[in-house]
Structure formats: structure tokens, C-alpha cells
Amino acid sequence: MLKDNVINAFNLQFGTYPEFVVRAPGRVNLIGEHTDYNDGFVFPMAIDRAVWIALKPSDSQIVSVHSLDFAESIRFNLDSIEHTDKKWGEYIKGVAWSLMQNGYPLRGWEGFVSGDVPLGAGLSSSAALELATARAFSAVSRFPWNPSQMAQICQAAENQWVGVNCGIMDQLISAVGIKDHAVLIDCRSLEFQPFPLPPDTTIVVLDTSTRRGLVDSAYNERRQQCETAADFFGVGALRDVTLQNFEQNAGGLDPVVQRRARHIITENIRTVNASEAMKAGNPQVLGELMNQSHESLKNDFEVSSAALNDIVNSARKQPGCYGSRMTGAGFGGCAIALVQTPVVEEFTQSVCSDYHQTTGLTPIVYLCQASDGASLEKTTEPE
């Protein structure tokens, strides 16, 4: 267990137990893709894979962290933070920088970190590390933990320190996740509402074993196309365009921009409808909305890939699968499926076999349960 691993490593190093252990989860987005930067709705859940840190406060402004996963250490002074080539360490330094930019007085600490959120799979290992780091600073520096505010500070760290132009979803769900629930997030107001997952269902993450290519340029192009459409409709974001308004006036748009706008407008509707399906405990409707989302991402937003389409098709063919869709930015990475829990093992074996036969690739499968957001516990030495 990762918690035990970081505690034992800490004890071995320092001859004592850590004062605190913090944890922050990764996430998967059930529906609501590319809607975040259009002020729309997203519907992620925190997953039962997380980053753990065992730590104690130091008597100085030095932060010293050893990664069990990378077998590397970072050490920096809070009074003079600088970029280095330790990629994972930049997320820790970025959170420290962002907290201080927002007026938080920080104290140094030392500890061990480890995580089981797969890297590069689109499950937000970076947001998990950021929120765990913020939780650690909150504990040793003794400032109140405000989940939404900490999520925004961690987003700023990734945007401005690390240089990744992500939206708020990853950090917010890592901060506010609720066990057995997905969380509907309004990306404009940052209001959020939890909804229980349908009973006897499992979210299966299907990693295509392909990784995203040309994402930055394609992502920026689609953002620009969405802004062009919003300007055409005279609104600040496509979130404010009704489907009726779109259908009556979309003929004046360039055909490609029209398709991009149609995805965003219908995806927002699907995402809100998904929350109603969850509230009603209706996996059939939720699965169909997921299917519709994938078709829209494939045909209107054009961010799917051959591998993603193949694994989604493999999933949909299996008994007990309510629906499947790509998840994340697209062009590779992962899909998800909503599956009846009693048949998950057979589903997984069949999808892996079918996908391998079709593509020659071996997928990686993660069975995910919804978990709580970032947490902290004080530790005591066993008697």
C-alpha cells in the first residue's frame, strides 16, 4: 500500500514516523469534453488512485522531497525558488510559488512521495501531485484548507510555473471529490454538485497504449474556433448559446467552425442530462449519453483517433456495457466504459482480446471507484 510505503521510507530515513500523511487523487472525466474553456459543464470523478506524501515540518525554509517512483530527490529554498530539470519537482515548486504569490506564508518540510496514478494516461497525475503538495503546505504552515481556493492556486501553478494551459477541472475534482459520486462542475462559477454513480456499475478506464500527438496545435486551433463561433453569436462563450439559437443561425458559420460549436453546445446539454440520469440511478441513459458524446467528439470536434474509436467499438460490443467514449483531450490516450459490475472481468478480457486483434496493440485496463478528494491525517508512532 502506498501509504505504508511512504511512511516506512520516512521512518527508515529519519528514525521516526512522519507528523503528517497527505493524499490527493487522480481523476477521470465521465462526460463534458472540451467544454471547460467554453465556460461549460464537466462531470469528472476522483478515482481510487492517488499521490501520497509522508512528511514533517522543518525548522527552515528548505523543502526536501524524495520520490520513491523516480528514485530522485529535490531540495529548494522557499526564499529563492528556481526552475530545474526535475520535471516532477516543478509541480511541487510551482505550488509553493503560487501559494506565496497569493499571500500564504510557508514553512519548509521534508518527506517522501509516491503515487499510483498512471503517468501520461490522462488521469491527472500532475493535479494529484499539486493538490497533495498544497495539502502538505497547509498542514505544516497551518493555514486553513479551502478546497476550491487551493484548486485555483494549483491550476495557476500548472499554468504559470509549469507552463501547461489546463482548465480548472483536474485540480478541482482532486480537491473536492466525494466517494461513490461523480461531481458536476460549472466551469464558470466553479459551483459543483455531487451525484451518486448508478448502483452495481463500474467505470472501466481503457488505455489504448497510444499517446497524444500534435495536441498543442490542435487544441489551440479548436479553442480559436470556439472563440470565433462565440463572437459570431455575440456571447462571451459558447456556454451562452442555446441549441435553438444555434440551429436557427449556424448557417452563417464556416462549416468547420459550425461543427466545433455544435459539439460544445450539445455536449453541455448531454453533461447536464447525465447528472439527471445519475440522480435517477439510470445507467442506460447515462451510457447512451456517453455514446453520443463520443460520436460528437469524433465527427464534430474531430479529436478522436483510430485507436480510440477501435477500443470504444470493442467496449460497446460487450454484454453489460452501457456506453463508452474517449476521455480527455483526444488524439490518443484513454477511453472509458460504464459496465455492469458483475461482468467486469469478462468485459475486460473480451475488450483486450478484441482490441488487440484489431490493432495489434495491448491495452491497459484500470477499474476505478470514485474516491474522496485531497485529505490529511496526523500520524502517531505505533505503541
C-alpha positions in Angstrom: 0.0 0.0 0.0 1.4 3.4 -1.0 0.6 5.0 2.3 2.6 2.3 4.1 5.5 2.7 1.6 5.9 6.4 2.2 5.6 6.1 5.9 8.1 3.2 6.0 10.6 5.1 3.8 10.3 8.2 6.0 10.8 6.1 9.2 13.9 4.4 7.6 15.4 7.8 6.7 14.6 9.8 9.9 14.2 7.1 12.5 10.8 8.4 13.4 7.3 8.5 12.0 6.0 11.4 9.9 3.9 14.0 11.5 1.5 14.1 8.6 0.4 11.9 5.7 -1.4 13.6 2.8 -3.2 12.1 -0.2 -4.7 13.5 -3.3 -6.5 11.5 -6.1 -6.3 11.5 -9.9 -9.5 11.8 -11.9 -11.4 10.6 -14.9 -14.0 12.7 -16.7 -17.2 10.8 -17.4 -18.6 13.4 -19.9 -18.2 17.0 -20.8 -15.1 17.2 -23.0 -13.6 20.5 -24.3 -16.4 22.3 -22.5 -14.3 23.7 -19.7 -12.6 26.5 -21.7 -16.1 27.4 -23.1 -17.4 28.2 -19.6 -19.4 25.0 -19.7 -20.0 21.9 -17.6 -17.8 18.9 -16.9 -18.6 15.7 -14.9 -15.5 14.1 -13.5 -14.9 11.8 -10.6 -11.9 11.5 -8.3 -10.5 8.0 -8.6 -9.0 5.5 -6.1 -5.5 6.1 -7.4 -3.6 8.9 -5.7 -0.4 10.6 -4.7 0.7 10.2 -1.1 3.3 12.3 0.8 4.6 11.4 4.3 6.2 14.5 5.8 7.3 16.5 8.8 7.9 20.3 9.2 11.4 21.5 9.0 13.0 24.3 11.1 13.9 26.3 8.0 12.6 27.4 4.6 14.0 24.3 2.9 11.7 21.9 1.2 13.3 18.4 0.7 11.3 15.7 -1.1 12.3 12.2 -2.3 10.2 10.5 -4.9 10.1 6.7 -4.4 8.7 6.3 -8.0 11.6 8.2 -9.7 14.3 7.4 -7.2 15.1 11.1 -7.2 15.2 14.0 -4.7 14.6 17.7 -4.9 15.6 20.3 -2.5 14.9 24.0 -2.7 14.7 27.2 -0.6 11.3 28.9 -0.3 13.1 32.2 -0.4 14.6 31.6 -3.8 12.7 29.1 -5.9 14.2 28.4 -9.3 13.3 26.1 -12.2 15.4 22.9 -12.7 15.2 19.9 -15.0 13.5 17.7 -12.4 10.1 17.6 -14.1 8.1 16.1 -11.2 9.7 18.6 -8.8 8.5 21.5 -10.8 4.9 20.8 -9.8 5.9 20.9 -6.1 7.9 24.1 -6.6 5.1 25.6 -8.7 2.6 25.1 -5.9 4.9 26.7 -3.4 5.4 29.7 -5.7 1.7 30.0 -6.4 0.8 29.8 -2.7 3.3 32.6 -1.9 2.0 34.7 -4.8 -1.4 34.5 -3.1 0.0 35.7 0.2 0.4 32.4 2.1 3.4 32.4 4.5 5.0 29.0 4.0 7.2 26.8 6.2 9.7 24.2 4.9 9.2 20.5 5.2 10.8 17.2 4.3 9.2 14.0 3.2 8.7 11.1 0.8 6.2 11.0 -2.2 4.8 8.1 -4.2 1.7 7.6 -6.4 -0.2 5.1 -8.5 -1.9 7.4 -10.9 -0.6 6.2 -14.3 1.6 8.8 -16.0 0.6 10.0 -19.4 -2.8 8.2 -19.4 -4.9 11.3 -19.0 -5.8 10.6 -15.4 -4.3 13.7 -14.0 -1.2 12.5 -12.1 0.0 16.1 -12.1 -3.1 17.6 -10.4 -2.9 14.8 -7.8 0.7 15.8 -7.0 -0.2 19.5 -6.9 -3.1 19.0 -4.5 -1.1 16.7 -2.3 1.7 19.3 -2.2 -0.8 22.1 -1.3 -2.3 19.8 1.5 1.3 19.3 2.8 2.0 23.1 2.9 -1.4 23.7 4.6 -0.5 21.2 7.3 3.0 22.4 8.1 2.2 26.1 7.6 -1.1 25.9 9.5 -3.3 27.8 7.1 -7.0 26.7 6.6 -7.7 24.2 3.9 -10.1 25.7 1.3 -10.6 23.1 -1.4 -11.8 25.4 -4.2 -9.2 28.1 -3.5 -6.4 25.5 -3.3 -7.6 24.1 -6.7 -7.3 27.5 -8.3 -3.9 28.1 -6.8 -2.7 24.7 -8.1 -4.2 25.5 -11.5 -2.2 28.7 -11.5 0.9 26.7 -10.7 0.5 24.5 -13.7 -0.4 27.3 -16.0 2.2 29.8 -14.9 5.1 27.8 -13.4 4.9 24.5 -15.3 3.6 26.2 -18.5 0.6 23.8 -19.2 -2.5 25.7 -20.1 -5.0 23.4 -18.3 -8.5 24.3 -17.2 -9.8 24.0 -13.6 -11.4 20.6 -13.8 -8.4 18.4 -12.8 -7.4 20.4 -9.7 -11.0 21.0 -8.6 -12.1 17.4 -8.7 -8.9 16.3 -6.9 -9.7 18.8 -4.2 -13.5 18.2 -3.8 -14.1 14.6 -4.9 -16.6 12.5 -3.0 -16.6 8.8 -2.5 -19.0 6.9 -4.8 -20.0 10.1 -6.6 -19.2 12.0 -9.7 -19.2 15.8 -9.5 -20.9 18.1 -11.9 -18.8 21.3 -12.2 -19.8 24.6 -13.6 -16.6 25.9 -15.1 -17.8 29.5 -15.0 -19.0 29.8 -11.4 -16.9 26.8 -10.0 -20.0 25.7 -8.3 -20.1 21.9 -8.0 -22.7 19.2 -7.1 -22.1 15.5 -6.4 -24.3 12.8 -7.9 -24.1 9.1 -7.0 -22.9 6.7 -9.5 -25.6 4.2 -10.7 -25.7 1.1 -8.4 -23.8 -2.0 -9.5 -21.8 -0.2 -12.1 -18.0 0.2 -12.6 -16.1 2.8 -14.5 -13.5 1.0 -16.6 -10.7 3.1 -18.0 -9.3 1.7 -21.3 -5.8 2.9 -22.1 -5.3 2.5 -25.9 -1.5 2.3 -25.3 -1.2 5.2 -27.8 -0.1 8.7 -26.7 -1.4 12.0 -28.0 0.4 13.7 -30.9 0.1 17.3 -32.1 -2.2 18.1 -29.2 -1.0 21.6 -28.5 -1.5 23.0 -32.0 -4.9 21.1 -32.5 -6.0 22.2 -29.0 -5.2 25.8 -29.7 -6.9 25.7 -33.1 -10.1 24.4 -31.5 -10.0 27.0 -28.8 -9.8 29.6 -31.5 -12.6 28.1 -33.5 -14.8 28.1 -30.4 -14.0 31.8 -29.8 -14.8 32.6 -33.4 -18.2 30.9 -33.0 -18.9 32.7 -29.7 -18.0 36.0 -31.4 -20.4 35.2 -34.3 -23.3 34.7 -31.7 -22.3 37.8 -29.8 -21.6 36.0 -26.5 -18.6 35.7 -24.2 -18.5 31.9 -24.5 -20.4 29.1 -26.3 -21.9 28.1 -22.9 -24.4 31.0 -23.6 -25.7 29.8 -27.0 -28.9 27.7 -26.8 -29.4 24.8 -29.2 -32.4 26.6 -30.7 -30.3 29.8 -31.4 -27.6 27.6 -32.9 -29.9 25.7 -35.2 -31.6 28.9 -36.4 -28.3 30.8 -37.1 -25.5 28.4 -37.6 -25.7 28.6 -41.4 -23.7 31.8 -41.2 -20.7 30.0 -39.8 -17.8 28.4 -41.6 -18.8 24.6 -41.8 -15.8 23.5 -39.7 -16.5 26.2 -37.0 -20.1 25.2 -37.1 -19.3 21.6 -36.3 -17.0 22.7 -33.4 -19.7 24.9 -31.9 -22.3 22.1 -32.3 -20.2 19.8 -30.2 -19.8 22.3 -27.4 -23.4 23.3 -27.3 -24.7 19.7 -27.4 -22.0 18.4 -25.0 -23.1 20.9 -22.4 -26.7 19.6 -22.7 -25.5 16.0 -22.5 -23.4 16.7 -19.4 -26.3 18.3 -17.5 -28.6 15.4 -18.7 -26.0 12.9 -17.4 -26.4 14.4 -13.9 -30.1 13.8 -14.1 -29.5 10.2 -15.2 -27.2 9.7 -12.3 -29.8 11.2 -9.9 -32.4 8.8 -11.2 -29.9 5.9 -11.0 -30.4 5.2 -14.7 -27.2 3.7 -16.2 -28.9 3.1 -19.6 -29.5 6.8 -20.2 -26.0 7.7 -18.9 -24.4 5.1 -21.2 -26.3 6.4 -24.2 -25.2 10.0 -23.4 -21.6 8.7 -23.3 -22.0 7.1 -26.7 -23.4 10.3 -28.1 -20.6 12.3 -26.6 -18.0 10.1 -28.4 -19.7 10.4 -31.7 -19.8 14.2 -31.4 -16.1 14.3 -30.4 -15.3 12.0 -33.3 -17.3 13.7 -36.0 -17.9 17.3 -34.9 -14.9 18.2 -32.8 -12.6 15.7 -34.6 -10.3 14.9 -31.6 -10.7 11.1 -31.6 -8.3 8.7 -33.2 -8.4 5.3 -34.9 -7.2 3.6 -31.7 -9.8 5.4 -29.5 -12.6 4.5 -32.0 -11.4 0.9 -32.1 -11.4 0.5 -28.3 -14.7 2.3 -27.9 -16.3 -0.1 -30.5 -14.8 -3.1 -28.8 -16.3 -2.0 -25.5 -19.7 -1.3 -26.9 -20.0 -4.8 -28.4 -19.6 -6.5 -25.0 -22.6 -7.7 -22.9 -23.1 -5.5 -19.8 -21.6 -2.3 -21.3 -24.0 0.6 -21.1 -21.8 3.0 -23.0 -18.3 4.1 -23.9 -16.4 7.2 -25.0 -13.0 8.7 -25.4 -12.0 10.8 -22.4 -9.5 13.7 -22.2 -8.1 15.9 -24.9 -8.1 13.2 -27.5 -5.8 12.0 -30.3 -4.8 9.0 -28.2 -4.8 8.1 -24.5 -7.8 6.6 -22.8 -11.5 5.8 -23.3 -13.9 4.9 -20.5 -16.8 2.5 -20.3 -19.8 2.2 -17.9 -20.1 -1.5 -17.2 -22.3 -3.8 -15.0 -20.1 -4.7 -12.1 -20.9 -8.5 -12.2 -19.5 -8.8 -15.7 -16.5 -6.5 -15.4 -13.9 -9.4 -15.5 -15.4 -10.9 -18.7 -15.8 -7.4 -20.2 -12.2 -6.6 -19.6 -10.8 -9.8 -21.1 -13.1 -9.6 -24.2 -12.2 -5.9 -24.9 -8.5 -6.6 -24.5 -8.7 -9.6 -26.9 -10.8 -7.8 -29.5 -8.8 -4.6 -29.4 -5.5 -6.5 -29.8 -6.9 -8.5 -32.7 -8.0 -5.3 -34.4 -4.9 -3.1 -33.8 -2.1 -5.3 -32.7 -1.8 -3.2 -29.5 -2.2 -4.4 -25.9 -4.4 -2.0 -23.9 -4.1 -1.3 -20.2 -7.2 -1.5 -18.1 -7.9 0.3 -14.9 -11.0 -0.4 -12.8 -11.9 2.8 -11.0 -14.1 3.6 -8.0 -15.0 7.2 -7.1 -13.0 8.5 -4.1 -12.8 11.4 -1.8 -10.7 14.5 -2.6 -7.4 15.6 -1.0 -7.1 14.5 2.6 -4.8 14.9 5.6 -4.1 12.8 8.7 -1.8 13.2 11.6 0.2 10.1 12.3 1.3 8.6 15.6 4.0 6.0 16.2 2.6 2.6 17.0 2.9 1.5 20.6 
